[in-house]
Amino acid sequence: LQLMLFDLPAVIAIARERFMAAGMSGRAEFFGGDFTAEMLPRGADVVSFVRVLHDHDDATVARLLLAAHDALPRGGDLLIAEPLADTAGARRMGDAYFGLYLRAMGRGRPRRREELARMLRVAGFGPPREWSTRVPLQVRVLTAERR
């Protein structure tokens, strides 16, 4: 397995040190940048957004999904791991917790699975597949193939 890590330059500096300390620096490439303004690096089979999309408005999420589509080869996968709105059995708790969290952030919102499916389709991905998680209130996992 090879990792291509794209994050803010300060995060990349910390990640590089930790990979070196673990003797794994040869298994990773590090790319510092701002994903709201720069292209994602190409060459990965999977692009993941872990607790990222719900922190941003719809226009930014649409740009991120297009950037992931552009970075992936045909048949590559996008993995999204984050809380989703209207999670069965957890709606009131999710609304309370993430409402406070996102108010503190000053932006973003949790989206329903159907909203993300529509946004994925517009960006050029196939329908999302949902994977079971132990704590769906905190994270649900979707994957979608680049078409």
Sequence and secondary structure as in RCSB ss.txt:
>XXXX:A:sequence
LQLMLFDLPAVIAIARERFMAAGMSGRAEFFGGDFTAEMLPRGADVVSFVRVLHDHDDATVARLLLAAHDALPRG
GDLLIAEPLADTAGARRMGDAYFGLYLRAMGRGRPRRREELARMLRVAGFGPPREWSTRVPLQVRVLTAERR
>XXXX:A:secstr
  EEEEE HHHHHHHHHHHHHTT GGGEEEEE  TTTS   S  SEEEEES GGGS HHHHHHHHHHHHHHS TT
 EEEEEE  TT TT HHHHHHHHHHHHHHHTS     HHHHHHHHHHHTB   EEE  S TTT EEEEEEB 
